[in-house]
Amino acid sequence: MNFELITDKYASVVRLPGKMVMAQTPTYRAAILDYINQGHTRLVIDMSNLEYIDSSGLSVLISARKQAMSYQGNIVLLNPKSSVRALIELTRLHHIMDIYESEEHALESLSSVEEIAS
């Protein structure tokens, strides 16, 4: 997992690996929550490399969203593959996390949250 801070857009891009399954989720959850607790509360979760995610992986996203929102932040999803997107829609997570196909649009959506909060 790779964290990339995009400071001019008030957001960070988190690039997920090829799989998010139960064996790795404690590590991913701790890393993302720690990152949020350091003040990076607006995250774009880049799913373009993610081939497979199970329910424990989805729970990491839910935990991260809850933590970010507790700091008035937000999380959006970027470019999930069709199989991953189908699971997101099946579990209705797309109702609580916006999905973008463009990194630029995802970052803009989070920077507009900053402008509204100001």
C-alpha positions in Angstrom: 0.0 0.0 0.0 1.3 3.4 -0.9 0.3 6.8 0.6 0.7 9.8 -1.6 0.0 13.3 -0.2 -1.5 15.7 -2.7 -1.2 18.9 -0.6 -2.5 21.4 -3.1 -5.8 19.5 -3.2 -6.2 19.0 0.6 -6.3 15.3 0.1 -4.2 12.1 0.1 -4.2 9.3 -2.5 -4.0 5.8 -1.0 -3.1 3.2 -3.6 -4.3 -0.2 -2.7 -2.4 -3.4 -3.6 -3.8 -6.3 -5.8 -5.6 -8.0 -3.0 -7.3 -7.0 0.3 -8.1 -10.2 2.2 -8.4 -11.2 5.8 -4.7 -12.1 6.2 -3.6 -8.5 5.4 -6.5 -6.4 6.8 -5.2 -5.9 10.3 -2.1 -4.3 8.8 -4.0 -2.2 6.3 -6.5 -1.1 8.8 -3.8 0.0 11.3 -1.9 1.8 8.6 -4.9 3.7 7.2 -6.3 4.6 10.6 -2.9 5.8 11.8 -2.6 7.9 8.6 -6.0 9.5 9.3 -5.1 10.1 12.9 -2.0 12.0 11.7 -4.4 14.6 10.2 -4.8 13.2 6.6 -8.6 13.1 6.8 -9.5 13.4 3.1 -8.6 10.3 1.2 -8.9 9.1 -2.3 -8.7 5.3 -2.2 -7.2 4.3 -5.6 -8.5 0.8 -6.4 -7.2 0.6 -9.9 -4.7 -2.2 -9.0 -7.1 -4.0 -6.7 -8.1 -7.3 -8.3 -9.9 -8.9 -5.3 -11.3 -7.7 -2.0 -13.3 -9.7 0.6 -15.6 -8.6 3.3 -12.7 -7.9 5.7 -11.2 -5.6 3.1 -14.5 -3.8 2.8 -14.6 -3.4 6.5 -11.2 -1.6 6.4 -12.8 0.9 4.0 -15.8 1.4 6.3 -13.6 1.8 9.4 -11.5 4.4 7.5 -14.5 6.3 6.4 -15.9 6.4 9.9 -12.6 7.6 11.3 -12.1 10.3 8.6 -15.7 11.6 9.2 -15.0 11.9 12.9 -12.5 14.5 11.9 -14.8 16.2 9.4 -13.1 14.4 6.6 -14.2 12.1 3.9 -13.2 9.1 1.7 -13.9 8.6 -2.0 -13.1 5.6 -4.1 -11.2 5.7 -7.4 -11.4 3.5 -10.4 -12.4 0.1 -9.0 -12.3 -2.8 -11.5 -15.7 -4.2 -12.6 -15.6 -7.2 -10.2 -14.6 -5.0 -7.2 -17.2 -2.4 -8.2 -19.9 -5.1 -8.4 -19.1 -6.1 -4.8 -19.2 -2.4 -3.7 -22.6 -2.0 -5.3 -23.9 -5.4 -3.9 -23.0 -4.2 -0.4 -24.4 -0.7 -1.2 -21.2 1.0 -0.1 -21.5 3.2 -3.2 -24.3 4.9 -1.3 -21.9 6.1 1.4 -18.7 6.5 -0.6 -18.6 8.2 -3.9 -16.9 6.4 -6.8 -14.8 8.4 -9.4 -13.2 7.2 -12.6 -10.8 10.2 -12.6 -8.2 11.0 -10.0 -8.6 14.7 -10.8 -12.3 14.6 -10.2 -11.9 12.6 -7.0 -9.4 15.1 -5.6 -11.6 18.0 -6.7 -14.6 16.5 -4.8 -12.5 16.5 -1.6 -11.1 19.9 -2.0 -14.6 21.3 -2.4 -15.3 19.8 1.0 -12.5 21.9 2.4 -13.8 25.1 0.7 -17.3 24.5 2.2 -15.9 23.9 5.7 -13.8 27.1 5.5 
